Each structure stands twice: as structure tokens, then as C-alpha cells.
Amino acid sequence: MPLRWKIAALAAATACLVALAVGVLVHVWTAMDIRSRAEMDATNTVYSAMDVYRRTGTPAGGAELDPAELPAALRHPAGADRRVAYDGRIEGNLGPSVWGAQRVGGPGSPVLAVRINMSPQLHDLRRLDASMAVASLVSLAAALPLAVYGAALIARRLRRVAETAARISGGDLDARTGPALGPARGRDEVTDIAATVDLMADSLGRRLRIERQFTADVAHELRTPVGGLLAATDLLPPGETEDLLRARVRDLRGLVEDLLEISRLDAGAEAPVRARVPLAAVVAEAVARTGLDTEVAVTGSPAAEHVEHVEAAEHVEHVETDPRRLERIVGNLVINAHRHGRTPVRVTVEGLTVVVRDHGPGFPADLLLDGPRRFRTGAAERGTGHGLGLTIALGQARVLGAELRLDNAPDGGAVATLRLPPPPTDARLPRDGAEPDTRRPRP
């Protein structure tokens, strides 16, 4: 149930309770007042009737001597005091009543009694109850829309704060709640929440900028000395030491290049160079460049079931994308599957989707929850590495406008699914019957 309806329901319930409490108090107070007035009338009437009876010997003012309906509590009053008693019996329009009684003489003398009918007053009380109920319902009907409107204002502001927080969580560190909330009047809890979200975004943005700047600075500072080390290894005499040192320097150069690429992705300086290319062929070439034993399969086309038949397929899917970045993504996913998973590793191309799956322990839970992080490979059983491959693949996918999803297969193994965006409508078919351009720009 939305928050505004919860607030409106709470306001309606509170109004009903208040109306009920007021109605009960008014009813009880009015009923007590009616009975008190009836008892006073009965006492005064008995006094007047007794005065007339003593002077004339005849009951007057509706008084009777020893009436048959007199309550038992008044049939034998002690002394000559005036007494009253409530009689709840109802006979037609008569009752409930209040009786007043007093002996006309000493002990054993007749009892002069007067009956005060409360039926008209109680009827008025019932009408008062009905009027209060109708007034409460009318007030509730008028107040409920106002409560819904007021709750909607609060819920709308909270929703905008939540949307801004979601944008910040999605990577938009420039999102702020100020423009979403509009000009603020006063200060309340929603304004405090919004200010806290903005403060969090500012702090997070500063930390990320410092981290990105540090990554870029380290990569630029290391690029020149690493290049010098690689050139120096060419001067070493051939041998096992030279091969080992050259491999380590190449690994270091690869790490520096990855850091530079991440810094460019973080800065938003990357722009795709799109071309119309056959997806299966680009994927097959990217897998081949890794030099790893990986099976490539193309589904949806009987003629393209294996990698060697991809170029000859008649209905191979063409995409409008940057082939160099696509190769980078697929290559990183395949290397990551071999490094952190177990064979067999299989790459499946179906339509605009590329799926890379291994049969290892799968992605760790924190990676699936928070996404890949640089310099973190997750669980220890996934092997060693710098944790940059998936980070680069995810950044390059954003540049292409593609979606990269990381999951674990039900029967074990990590699954990376890359979904490329569909080509523009006018790019789906070649114009004037011309063949699509399958050339790819040089990296």
C-alpha cells in the first residue's frame, strides 16, 4: 500500500476514534443530565403535590396514592422524607421514568407518588446521537481528501528523494535532491533527509574523484618507466632469466594499460567508433586472439553452428557497434572465465546477445550484489588477478550502450551475458541493395 494511503487511513482512523470518543462523552453526559433533571422534577412535583394534598386532602399535579406501578423501593419509605427511584420499564410511549414518593403521614400511612416520564427527552437524545453520527461522517468525508492530498505531497517529495538516491546509486554523482524538491518552505524531516542524501552524494563524489585521479596519476607516472624496463629487457642475453623478466615486465605494462583505460572510462573520455559488422565473426576473432581453448557456438542459424562456419553463414546477425570495444569486452570475459573459473568455457552468440560461461565456482555473492571492483577478485577460490578485467568490460559496455549482466548458473559456473542495443531502424537493412559494410576500423 502506498505511503499516502497509509497516512490517509491513519488520519481517518484517528478522526473516527475522536468522533466516537466525543459522541460517547456527549451521550453519557446528556443521559446523566436528563436523569438528573427528571429526579429534580420528581422531587419538586412531590413537594407541591404534598402541599396541596395536606390543604385539600386530594392528590393534584398527577400525583397518586399508592399507585400499583410504584417501584418496590418506594412502597415502604422510611420516615417522611421525599425519595426518588429510577424505573426502566417501557409501556408504549411511557418510560423509562423517575418516581418521586413521600408518606402523607406517619408510619403506615399512604404513599403519595409522582411519575416523571423521560421518553421525550430520551427521544431527543437519540436524535442528537444520529445528528452527531451524520456530522462525523460528513466531516470525515471532507477531511479524508485533504488528508490524502497532504499525504500525497509528502509521498511525492519522498519519492523524488528516493529517485535521486537511485540515480546516485546508478552512478550519476551529479544528481541532487534540491531541483527535485523545488523551492523549500521551512524545514521538516523530508528536507533533512534530502539534505543528508545530497551530503552523502557530495562526499561520495569527492572520494571517487580522488580515487579516479589517483588511478590516472599512477598509470601515467608508471607508463614511462615501464616502457623503459621493457626496452631494457631487449638488451638482456637470451635465457630463462630474460624470458621470466620479460614476462613480468609485460604483465606490468598490461596492468598500466588497464589502469589508463579505466581512468579514461571514469573520465567519460571514451566515445565509440561504430561500424556495421557481423557479430559472430567479431566474437570469434576476439576469442581467437586470447589464445585460450574456448568453444564458440552460434545459435539461431543452422549454417552457423560452429565457429569455422560463421563467415559462411547466410543469416549472421549484423550489429552497429564499435568492434574494437566489443572485442575488448569479449576477450576480457573469456580471460576472466579461464583465469577464475574452470573449463570448459563456452561462448554462445544468439541474436544480439553474447553469453560467456565457465564451470568454476561462480561469481562471489558480493560481486553479484555490488558489481565488479578494481583490485578485488572476490572469493579466494576464484584464483588470482587484479580485478580489472570485469571493471573494464562493464565500462566498455556502457560506452556501447550495451547491458552486461553477471550471474551464476543453477548447476554451477559463472555466466556473463552481454546484450547489445538493437541497430537504428534505417540501419537494419542495407540501402539500395548494397552489401553491409563489414570493415572494422583499426584499433
Residue, then its C-alpha position, 0 to 999 in steps of 0.5 A: m500500500p502506498l505511503r499516502w494511503k497509509i497516512a490517509a487511513l491513519a488520519a481517518a482512523t484517528a478522526c473516527l476514534v475522536a468522533l466516537a470518543v466525543g459522541v460517547l462523552v456527549h451521550v453519557w453526559t446528556a443521559m446523566d443530565i436528563r436523569s438528573r433533571a427528571e429526579m429534580d422534577a420528581t422531587n419538586t412535583v412531590y413537594s407541591a403535590m404534598d402541599v396541596y394534598r395536606r390543604t385539600g386532602t386530594p392528590a393534584g399535579g398527577a400525583e397518586l396514592d399508592p399507585a400499583e406501578l410504584p417501584a418496590a423501593l418506594r412502597h415502604p419509605a422510611g420516615a417522611d422524607r421525599r425519595v426518588a427511584y429510577d424505573g426502566r420499564i417501557e409501556g408504549n410511549l411511557g418510560p423509562s421514568v423517575w418516581g418521586a414518593q413521600r408518606v402523607g403521614g406517619p408510619g403506615s400511612p399512604v404513599l403519595a407518588v409522582r411519575i416523571n416520564m423521560s421518553p421525550q427527552l430520551h427521544d431527543l437524545r437519540r436524535l442528537d446521537a444520529s445528528m452527531a453520527v451524520a456530522s462525523l461522517v460528513s466531516l470525515a468525508a471532507a477531511l479524508p481528501l485533504a488528508v490524502y492530498g497532504a499525504a500525497l505531497i509528502a509521498r511525492r517529495l519522498r519519492r523524488v528523494a528516493e529517485t535521486a538516491a537511485r540515480i546516485s546509486g546508478g552512478d550519476l554523482d551529479a544528481r541532487t535532491g534540491p531541483a527535485l524538491g523545488p523551492a523549500r518552505g521551512r524545514d521538516e524531516v523530508t528536507d533533512i533527509a534530502a539534505t543528508v542524501d545530497l551530503m552523502a552524494d557530495s562526499l561520495g563524489r569527492r572520494l571517487r574523484i580522488e580515487r579516479q585521479f589517483t588511478a590516472d596519476v599512477a598509470h601515467e607516472l608508471r607508463t614511462p618507466v615501464g616502457g623503459l624496463l621493457a626496452a631494457t629487457d631487449l638488451l638482456p642475453p637470451g635465457e630463462t632469466e630474460d624470458l621470466l623478466r620479460a614476462r613480468v615486465r609485460d604483465l606490468r605494462g598490461l596492468v598500466e594499460d588497464l589502469l589508463e583505460i579505466s581512468r579514461l572510462d571514469a573520465g567519460a573520455e571514451a566515445p565509440v567508433r561504430a561500424r556495421v559488422p557481423l557479430a559472430a565473426v567479431v566474437a570469434e576473432a576476439v576469442a581467437r586472439t586470447g589464445l585460450d581453448t574456448e568453444v564458440a557456438v552460434t545459435g539461431s542459424p543452422a549454417a552457423e553452428h560452429v565457429e569455422h562456419v560463421e563467415a559462411a553463414e547466410h543469416v549472421e546477425h549484423v550489429e552497429t557497434d564499435p568492434r574494437r570495444l566489443e572485442r575488448i569486452v569479449g576477450n576480457l570475459v573469456i580471460n576472466a572465465h579461464r583465469h577464475g573459473r574452470t573449463p570448459v568455457r563456452v561462448t554462445v552468440e544468439g541474436l544480439t546477445v553474447v553469453v560467456r560461461d565457465h564451470g568454476p565456482g561462480f561469481p562471489a555473492d558480493l560481486l553479484l550484489d555490488g558489481p565488479r571492483r578494481f583490485r578485488t577478485g572476490a572469493a579466494e577460490r576464484g584464483t588470482g588477478h587484479g580485478l580489472g578485467l570485469t571493471i573494464a568490460l562493464g565500462q566498455a559496455r556502457v560506452l556501447g550502450a550495451e547491458l552486461r549482466l553477471d550471474n551464476a548458473p543453477d548447476g554451477g559456473a559463472v555466466a556473463t551475458l552481454r546484450l547489445p542495443p538493437p541497430p537504428t531502424d534505417a540501419r537494419l537493412p542495407r540501402d539500395g541493395a548494397e552489401p553491409d559494410t563489414r570493415r572494422p576500423r583499426p584499433 
